[in-house]
Amino acid sequence: MTVTGPIDASLLGFTLMHEHLFLDLLKDSWSVNNLLYEPELTYIEVKRFKDAGGISLVDQTNRGLGQKPVEVKKIAQRTGLNIILGCGWYREPYYDSDLNRWYVDQISDQMVSDITEGIDDTGVKAGVIGELGAHEKWVSPVEERVLRAGARAHHKTGLTITTHGTQSPVALDQLDILKEEKVDLNRVVVGHCGSWPYPEFHQEIVTRGAWLSFDNLSDTNSYELNKCLRLIELAVKAGNLDRILLSHDVCYRTHYVSYGGCGYDFISTRLLEHLSKIGFTDEMFYQVMVDNPRRALTGDLS
């Protein structure tokens, strides 16, 4: 389900699995850098991805993050991209206070409505559940309820769940909760895997059946890029090429090309040159950017 309507999964093509088009991260830092809010600038930046051969993009901006479904739909219409929008709630500092008194099924019903009816009164339907996050190195009680709600929304709608967690192995706790709710972990994408740079952590995620998302790729910092390339190389050597997803996670103005960042098109224009140094072929790159996103979003194991 894209913001402009359903498409056949075979049309997804080259897909970025974790990006943001409009975003408000002011609760992290009161800085204009934490705001993505200008439609024309967003169009200019996203059009770079389209012009570089991009086909689809998963916008994981959900409730509490300044989500703008109508504006996202306009960007999709102007660029011709397939844009899939998230639903649910991000992490506790970004929750509405109402969530402290909502039961799991109330939260789940809201997600299901966003998926089947459209987000609020926009008519724009979500196509992925997430990113559902943990703010700390543990899952808080209200974050646990949101995760369980996401699991129940998944069972009712069939959509894939994506998670958020950084600088810790909290993803394993999140997977435990989703497993308790009987979610097939093949339908779960673990976000920001590069932020906890330990191969044994990545292997545990794959062993449980979930997806590895390395989604902070950029060439603006050679150390960080090389660190992530090494993690990808180790994951491939461990036999996990078919569980890897790549993206940029554009979430600050300084990520834009207009502000000196790598934008939404680094992966499609320059990453393969770096990946080739760790043994990637064109066929492997196609699998990671085309086949794997399609399988992660649909649950198709073929």
N, C-alpha and C positions, 0 to 999 in steps of 0.2 A: 504494500500500500504506500503510494507516494502522496505528497501533498496535493497533487493534481489528479489523483485517482489511481486505481489499481493498474499494474502492468504485469506482463508475464515475466517470470524470474529470468528467463533467457535473455531479456533485454537489459539487465542490470549492467553488464559490461564492466569496464574499469571502474572500481568502486572504492571510495574513501570511507572507511567504516567509523571514523570518530572525528567529527568536526563540529564547529559552532558557527552559525551565521549571525545571529543577534544574541547578545549575552550581557548580563549584568552581574559582575563579580565584586560589587562594591562592598559586600559584607566581608570580603577578604582584605581589601585595601581601598581607602577612599582616594582613588586615582582615576583620571580619565582613561588611563591605559587599560583599566578593567572594564571598560564599556565598549561593546560593539553595537552601535545603534543607528548608524547612518545608512539608509537604503542604497544610495547611489555609490558610496564607497564599497559597501558589501557587494554590489553588483560588479563593480570594476574588478575586485579581488577574485570573486568566484568565477567570473568570465575567463580569467587566466587559466583556470583548471579546465573549463570547457574547451577553450582554444587549444589546449595541450592534449586533447583527446579524451578528457574525462567524460564519463557517462552518468555516473551515479554518485551520490554523496549522502551519508547518514548524519543528520544534524541531531546530536544528542542533547540539545537544550530542552529542558523540561520545566516543570512548574517551579516557581521561585527564582528562576534565572533570567527573568525578563523575556520569556518566550513570546515570539510574535508570529503566530501561525499564518496570518494573512500576508504579512510582509515576506515570509519565507515562500509562500505560494507564488507571490509576484516575482520573486527572484527565479523560481523554477520556470515560470512562464516566459520570463525575459531571456533566460539563458538556454532553455531547452534541456536542462539537467533533470534527471530523476532524483528528487530530494525526499528522503525518508526522515520523518520527524519523530522525536522521542516523546514519551509521556511518563507520568509518575512524578516523583520528587527526588531531588539531587542528594543532599546531605543535611544533617540537622540544622546548622545555622541558617539554612535557606528555606526551612519549612515554615509554613504558616502556623500560628499558634493553635489553630483548630486541630491539627494532627495530634496534639497531646491528649485530646479527648475522643478521637475517632477510633473505632474498632477496625481490625484488619479488613473485614469485609466492606466497610464503608470506603476505605482507601482503595480497595480493589475495584469496587463499583465505579469509582471516579475514573480509574484507568480504563476500565472496559468501555465506559461512555466515551472517553477521548478516542478510543480505537474504533468503536462501532458507529457512533453518532457524530463525532467531531469534537474538537477541543473547545469547551465553553460554547459560545453561540457562533463560532466561525464557520462551522461546516468542514473544517480542515481536519482530516483524520490522521491520527498517529499510526506509525508503521513499525515501531520498535518500543519495547518497554525499557526505559532507562534514559540517562545513566542513573542507576540507583546506587547511592554511595554510603561510605562511612567517613565521618569527619576525622576521627581519631584513629588510633591503632587498634581499636576495638569497635564492635557494632553496638551502638547505644540502644536502649529499649525501643524508642520510637523508630529508629532506623531498622530495627528488626521487624517491626510491624509493617513498615513500608516494603521490605524485602518479601515478607510473607504475602503481602497484598500483590506484589508483582508476580509472585509464583501463581497465585490464584487467578490473576488476570491472564497469565500465560495459558493456564489450563482452559480458560473460557474462550480465548481468541487465537491461540496457536502462535503468537508472536514471540520472537527471540527476546531474551533479557540481557541487558548490558550492565556492568557494574563499574563502580568507581572506588578506588582505594589507592593511597600513595604512601611511600616510605615505610612500608610494613607489609607483612604477609597476611593482612586482614582479609584478603580475598578468600583465603581458605575457610575462614569463619563464615563468610558470606555464602560460599558454596555449601557448607554444612547446613545452613538454614534452608537454602533452596532445595537441597536433597531431602531434608525432612519434610518439605512440602511436595515431595515426589516429582520434582522437575527433572526431566532428562537433561543432564548437564551438557549434552551436545548442543543444546539451545541456549547456552550461556556464554557470553563473551566477557572475559575478565580484562578490564581496562587498565591502562598505565602499567603494564608489566615491567617496562624498563625502569620504573622508579624503585623497584626492589630487585637489584641486579644480581640475583643468585640463581644459577641454572637449576639447582635442586628444587627451588620454589616453582620455577616454570615447568619442570618435569612433573611435579605433583599436580599442577593444574591440568596438564594434558592427561596424566594417568587417571584423573577423576572424570575426564571426558569433555572438559570445557576448552574454550578457545583462548589463545594468547594474543592480546592486542598490544603491539608496540606502536604507540600512537603519539609520540612526541618527536617525530623525525624532522630534522632541520639541518641545514649546512651552515647555520650562523655560528655554531660553536663546534669546532672540530673534535674536541675532547668528548663531548656528549655524543656526537654522531658516531665516533669510533667505538665508544663504549657500547652503544646500542647495536652497532654492526656486529660486534663480538658476541653479544647475547643472541642475536639472530643466527649467527654462524653456529654457535653451540647448540641451539635448538634444532637447527637443520641436521647437524651431525648426529643428534640424538634420535633422528628419524621423525621429526615433527613438522616437516615442511607443510603438511596438509592441515596443520592447526594454527598457522600463523596469519595474522591480519596486520596491515600497516596503515598508518594515517599520520596526520600532522597535529591534530588537536589544536587548531587555531582558536585561541581564546583571549588573546590580548591584542591591542592595537599594534604593538611592536612586532607581532607575528605577521602583519600585513607586509606585502612587498612595498607598498606605499610608505611604510615606516621603517624600511630596512630589513624586514624579516623574509622568511622563505615563502610565505603565502600558502595557497592551497595547491600549488603546482610543482613543488620541489620533487615530490615522489614521481610524478608523471614525466618530468623533464630531465632530472639529474640523478635520481637515486640509483638507477640501474648501473650507472658508471661505478658507483661505490660498491654496490652489491656484487658486481662482477669480480671484484678483488677478493671476495670471500667465496668464490665459486659459483655464483648465481648465473644461470643461463636465461635466455629469453623465455624459455618454456617454464622455468621455475618462477620467474617474475609474473608471467601470465597466470600461473596457478594461484599465487598469493594475492594478486590484485583483481582477478576476475572469478576464478573458480571458487576460491575459499570464501569470499564475501557472499556469493550466491548460496553456498552450502550453509554458511553460518546463519543467514537470514531466513532460510527456508527449512533447514533440518534435513535437506537432501544429502544423503551420505554417498551418492554415486559420483 
